[in-house]
Amino acid sequence: MPKFSLFPESASTIAGQVDALFFFMIAVSAFFGLLIAGLIVFLSIRYRRRAGSNEAGDPVHVPIALEAAWTVIPLAITMVMFYWGASVYMTMARPPDDAHEIFVVGKQWMWKLQHLEGRREINELHVPVGQPIKLTMTSEDVIHSFYVPAFRIKSDVVPGRYSTAWFEATQVGTYHLFCAEYCGTEHSQMIGSVIVMDPSDFQTWLSGTDADAGMAASSPKDTGQQLFTQKGCATCHRGVSGSMGPALAGVFGRERTFADGSKAVADEAYLRQSILSPQAHVVAGYQPVMPTFQGQIDEEGMLALIQYIKSLPAETSPGPEKQG
């Protein structure tokens, strides 16, 4: 079995941290498992009742120090695991600010991916080595799970919700991509590859043409701008006095105050809800007149529209003259 490996390759910056925590927990579990099993066997033999003996056990009075020791020591070990695990989790949950963003849409039974520059892929993801990659993911139908064993990342991809994950590959190569959540009859066929390239080779690939379209693909920002125009968003969100809707320029990442006094930060999930369920949260000072676009925009279009709104600078407003 020359290619057999008990553990997958370690090919990302977070993989070593995950493995170290995993092996520590395995070592602690093995140590105490063997210790307890050994004590059970030893004490069973040492204090067994012998044939013809009427011996009765004497009451045992355990010292308080011993009671405290076998309570405090396991507590301390579990707290070390908790702190270590929380630290690794927070590292995995916070993408670096300079991460290259890629949109992922799960669909029975394929992965659809798009780079900000416009390149689209199906069941393949090309990334540069040594560059943090942020994945913004959602599903068109059922729950999927984006899983790359070599990078030690696995994140559920849920319909109607955006989830994020990030990684930074450390080795050039091709790595398995799986769906780790049962999603239907062909779940086992929902597999792909992550292809890690040298930065120069990646830029060459990125500047190429989309294989499916036969031409350079539109970037999500450009696609989002087209949708913004087609759906008439600029009519109400012009950012001028008397507009029926609030200005969208610079809205992303800012806190919004609603008519009922509640507040929320305008992130991807907020923008998505505002497009599909506009009556859920009405911005203070405006009337609930926006129609829903439920069923009119697919998930890829939704990601593109949100990317365009995110790109609007705070000092300008998306006037109609810019939407043509």
N, C-alpha and C positions, 0 to 999 in steps of 0.2 A: 504494500500500500504506500508507494512512494509519495503520493500527493495527499495522503491523509494528514489532517491537522486537528488536534483537539480543540483549538481555539482559532477564530478567524484572524486574518492579518490585522495588524495595528497600523492604520494608515491615515490617522488624523491627529490633530493636536490634543483632542479630548480623550482619545482612546486610552492613552497611558494612565490618565487619572481614573477612568472608569475601571480599568483592569486592576489597578492597585487597590481600589476600594473593594472590588469583588474578591480578590485573592485574600485580602485581610479578613473579610467576613467568612470566607471558606476556612481559613486557618483557625479563626476563633471557634467556629462551629465544630471543626474536626477535633480541636484540642479538648473542648469540653465534652464532646460526644464520646471520645475515647476515654477521658478521665472518668466520666460517670459510668460508662459500661465496665471499665476496669474495676471501679469500686464496687459495683454490684456483684461482679463475679468474686472478687476477693472477700467481701463481707459475707456473701452467701456461703462460701467455703469456711471462712474463719469462725463464723458464729452459727454454723449449722447445728441442729439438734442431733446428738449422737444416739445410736441404738441403745435402749435400756436406760436412758438417762431421763430423770425427772426435772432437769434443770429448767428454771423459769428465768426469764430475763429480768434484770434489775431496772428500775426506773432510771432514765437518763436525764441528767440536768445539763443542758448545753450552756456553756458560758456566754454571757452577753456579747463578749468580744467576737466570738465565733459567729454568733447570729448576725452581728453587724457586718462582719467581713463578707459572708456569702450573700449579703444584701447589697452592700456598697460596691463591691468589686464588679459584679455583673451590671449594676446601674452605671458605673463609670465607663465600662466597656461599651454599653449600648449608647451612652451619650456621645462617646467618641465616634461611633458609627453614624449617629444622627447628625452631628456637626459636620463630619466629613461628607456624608451624603448630601446634606443641604448645600454645602459649599460647591460640590460638583454640579448639583442641579442648577444652582443660580448661575454658574458659569455657562452651562448649556442653554439656559433660558434667556440669556442676554446677548443678542448678536452684536458684534463690534459695529461702531458707527461707520466704518469704511467698508463694510461688507458689500459684496456684489449681489444685487437682488435678482432672484429668479422666481417666476410664478409657476406654480404646480397645480394642475387640476386632475384629480383622480376620476376615472370613469370606468365602468365595467367594459372591458377589463384591460385598461391601459393607463399609462401615465402620459399626460400632455404637459409639456414644459415650454416656457418662453422666456427668453432673455430680454432685458430692458432695451437692448439694441435691435430687437425684432426677430432674431433667429428663433425658430420653433423646432421642437423635437418631440418624438414619440418614443417612449420607453428607452431613451438614451439621454444622458445629461453630460455635456462637456463642460469642464471647469478647469481653471488654471491651478497649478500647484502653488502652495504658499499664499493663497488669497482667500480670506474669509468669504463664505458663501451663505447668504440668507435666503431661505426658502419660505415663501408665502403661499400657503396651501389651502385648498378647499376641494369639495367633491360635488359632482353633478348629480349623483344618485344615492349611493349608500355609503356607509362608513368604510374607509380604507385605512391603511397604515403605511406610511413611508418609512422603509427600514433598509439601512445600509450597514450590514454587520461590521465591515472593515472600519467604518467611521464611528461605530458605537452610537448611532443615532436612530431613534424610532419615534415617530410622532403620528398620532391619529389624525386622519384627514376626514373631517365631518361635514356633511352637507349643511349649508346655511350658516357656516361659521368659518372664520379664518384662523388657522394655526400656523405657527412659525417654528422653524428649526434652523440651526446653522452648523457649519463645520468648516474646517480648514484642512485640506488634504496635504499630506506631507510627502507622499511618494507618487511618482508618475506611474500610471497603470490603469487597468480596467477592473472595476469592482462590482459585485452583484448588488442589484436593487430589487427588493421584494415588496409585496404587499403582505403585511403581517396580521391582517384582520380578515376573517372569512367574509367574502363579499359576493358570493354566488357560485354557480356551477363551475365557472372557469377561473376561480380564484387562484389555483395553482399555476395558471398560465400568465398571471399578471406580474411578470418579471421584466427586468431591464438591466441596464448597465450605467455606471457612472465612470466616465472616461476622464482621467486626470492627465492634463497636458502641461508641457512647458509653457510659460507665459507667452513667448513669441509664437509658438505653434497655435496656442489658443486664440491669439489676436488674428492670426491668419485665418483660422477656421471661422471666427466670429464675423469677419468681414466678408465671408463668402455669401452664397445665395441659399435661400431656403429650398431644400430638395423637393418638397411637395409642391410649392407654388411655382418653382422654376424662375423665381425672381427674388430680389431683395424683399424681405418681409417688412411690414410696417411695425414700428415700435409700439409697445402698449400705450405710450403717451399719445402718439399720433392717432391710433385707433380710438383711444378714449376721447380725443378732441373731436373726431368725426361723430362719435355717439353723442357727445355733448351738444353738437349742432343739430343732429338728426332728431333728437328727442326734445328739442326746444328748451334746453336747460338755461341757455343764455337769456331767454325772454324774461324769466323771473329772477334770475340770480346775477343781475348786471352790476350790482354794487353801487347803484346810484339812488338818490332820494326817490321814494315812491315805489321802489321795486317790491314785488309781492313776496319775494323770498330773500333770505339773508345772503350777503356776499360770500362767495366761496374762496376768494383769493386769500391765501395764507391761513385758511381755516384749520388745516391739518395740524394736529398736536396741540391745539388751543382748547381751553375750557369753554364750554357752551352752557348758557343759562336758559332754562326752559320756562314755559308759561306757568307751570305748576311750582316753580321755585327750585326744582332739582337741577343738578349740574352733571356734566359728563365731559370727558376729554374726547375730542374729535379724532378717533383713530380709525383704522380700516373697518372695524366692526360697526362703529357708529355711522360711518358714511354708507355702508351697505344697508343698514337698517333704515336710514333716512331715505334711500332710494326705493326700497321695496315696501317699507311700512312707514311712510312719512308721518302718519298720525300718531305714532308711538311717542315721539318727542317733538313738540313744536317749540321752536326757538321763541323766546320772549320778545314781544313786540310784533309778531306776525300771526296771521290767521292760518288755520289748518286747511289750506286750499290746494296743497300739492297733491296730484294724483299718484297712485302707485304704479310702478313699472314692473310689478311682479309678472313673470312670464314673458316679458318683452325683451329682456336682456339675459343672455346666458352667462355662465360663470366666468368664461374668458373675457367677455365684454365687460362684465362687472369689474373684474380686476383692472382692465385697461382704463375704464372710466374713473375708478378710484385713483389710479396712478396719475391720470391727467389732473385731477383735482388736487392731489398732493403736490404737483409740480407748479401750481399757480403761485407766483410770488406775492407776498403780503402787500407790496407797495402798488400793485396794479390790479385791475379787475378784468375778468374775461368778457370784454365787450363783444357785441355781435360782429364787428368788423374783423375780429381775429378768428372767427369761427368758420369762415367760408372756405 
